[in-house]
Amino acid sequence: MASKKLSHADVQRHLAQWLRVPNSNARPPVVAEELAIEGSWGDHGRIDVLLFRALNGYKQIVLEAYEVKATRADFLSDIRSAKWRRYLPRLTRFNFAAPIGVVKESDLPPEAGLIEMGLRKDGRYYWHRVRRAPSLAKLDGEVNSAGYVFTHEPPTIDTLARILYKVNSQRREQGWADAIRSGTRSIYPQRG
């Protein structure tokens, strides 16, 4: 377990950064944070981190959700309320993500995976998969008239637009933050 207590926002930020790194020569996935999709609107909450990946020449869409839990109490509350189950019909996989020791594998529901965040001796964080989330996909995978395979309910245009908007906003915010840190932009207006 990490030596300092991490907030939900810290864990979520580290997870999103880790997921954005592509595996091998694959294209980097699209990662959005705090995203409302069907099943999570209103007081149903938002998915903490959503990974969107298109496979097979964009003919197969993978939507993998990560529900971040920084404390055991938060995890147990979520398990009791089962609000996360509302997201499942739209997803390919569902995972809980937490610092080591927060979630016990024996407490996981059968449809959820678990990845844990640890702290190396050099002070850097790392992630490892404790249990791979099972596929929530329909085994027969429906093929529509355009030849696209949907192994879950296809995302609506509204969901895709939300993903794109959220990712664009997060990239723009990160760009400004990086520029301010590097000194190439100021948060204060320039006087002429």
N, C-alpha and C positions, 0 to 999 in steps of 0.2 A: 504494500500500500504506500501511497505517496506520503512523504513526511509532512507536507502541509495540506490542510483541508482545501479541496478544490470546490469552487462554486459550480453550479449547473452551467453557467455561461462559459467558464473555463474548460470544462469537460467537452461541451458542445463545440467550442472553437477548435480545440485540439483534434477532435474527431473529424470535423469538416476538413481541416487542413490535411489530415492523414488520408482521407478518402479521395481527395483531389489529386493525389500522386498516382499516375498511371502504373499499372502492373506491366512489366516487360515492355513490348512495343505497342501495346494496345493504346488506343486513343484515350486521353483522360476523360473520366466520366463527368457528367454535369452534376454538381452537388448544390443543393439549395437548403437553406436553414429556415426554420420557423415557417413552414409552408402549410397552408390550409388546402386540403383536397377534399373531394366528395367524401362525406363521412366524418369530416373534422371541422365543418363550418359551425358558426355560432359558438355556443358554450361547449362544444365538443372538443375544443382545443386545436392544436396544430401539431404536425409532425415536426420533431426537433430537427432532424437531418434526413433529407431524401436524396438518394443516389439514383440518377437516371442514366441508363446506358442503352444505346441502340446496337443490336447485333445483326449479323447476317445481312449486311448491306441495308441496314435500317428496317428490316422486315420483322424484327422481333424486338419488342420493347421490354426492358427490365426496369422495374420500379422497386427499389429496396429501401425500406424505412428503418431509421434508428431512433429509438426512444431513449433519451439520455436520462440517467438516474445518478445523481451525485450523493444521495443518501439512501440508506436502507429503508427508512420510513417512507420516503417518496416512492420507492419501488413497490413496497407492500401496499401502499394506498392505491397505486395504479393497478396492481393485480386484483385488488378487491373491487375496484370500480369497473374494471374491464373496458374502459373507454377506448383503449387502443384496438379492441376487436372491431370497432367501426371502420377502421382503415383497411382491414384485411382483404375485402373483395377487390380492391383496386391495386393490390401489391403483388409482387412476385415473391418477396421475402420480407420478414419482419424481425428486427433484432432489438434487444436491449443493449445499451452501451453504458458502462460504469467503471469507476476506479476498482482495482482489485479488492475483493472482499466485501463489496457492497451487495452484490447479488450472488446467491448460491445457485449453482446449476440445478440442484434438486427443487428449487422454488419456481423454475421456469415452466410456463405452460408449454404443451407439446408443439405448438405452432410458432414458437419464438426461438431465435438464436441469441447468443451472448458473446459480446466482445468486451475485453477488459483493458483498462489503461493502467500501466505501471510506470514506475520511475526508475531509470537506470542509475548506476553509481555516479555517472558523470553529470547527473542532474537533468538529462533529457527524458522526455516521456516517450513511451512506445505503446502500441496496441497489439493484442493477440486474441485470436478467436478461440473461445472456450468451447462453444457449440455452434456449429453451422446451422443457420435457420433452414428449416425444410422448405421446399418449394411449395408455395400456396397455389401454384398453377394447376389448371385443369389438365389432366393427363392427355385428353384428346385434342387440346389446342385448336381452337376454332380458326379457320382460314377464311378471310373475307374475299370479296370479289377482286381486290387488287393483289391478292396473294400474301397479305400480311398475316402473321400468326400472332394471335392474342391468347396467351395462356392464363390470363386473368381478365377481368372486365377492362376493356380498352379505356385509356384515359380520355376524358373529354377535351374539347378544344379549350374550355375554360381552365382545366387543370394544366394543360401544356402551356397556356399563356401565363398562368401564375408562376410556373417553374421558370420560364424564360425571363419574366419580369423580375422575379426574386434574384435569380442568378446575376442578371445585368446590374441590378441595384447593389448587390453585394460586391461585385467586381469594381464598380465605380467607387463605392465607399473605400474599398481596400486600396485602390489606386490613389485616392486622395490621402489616405492615411500614410501610405508609403512615401508619397511625394512630400508631405509635411515633415515626416521623420528625416528624409534625406536632405531637406532644406531647399528643394526645388520649387516648393509652393508654400505660401504662408496662409494661415487661417485668417489673417487680417488683410483688409483691402490695402493695396499699394497706393502710396501717395505720390502724385505726379509733380 
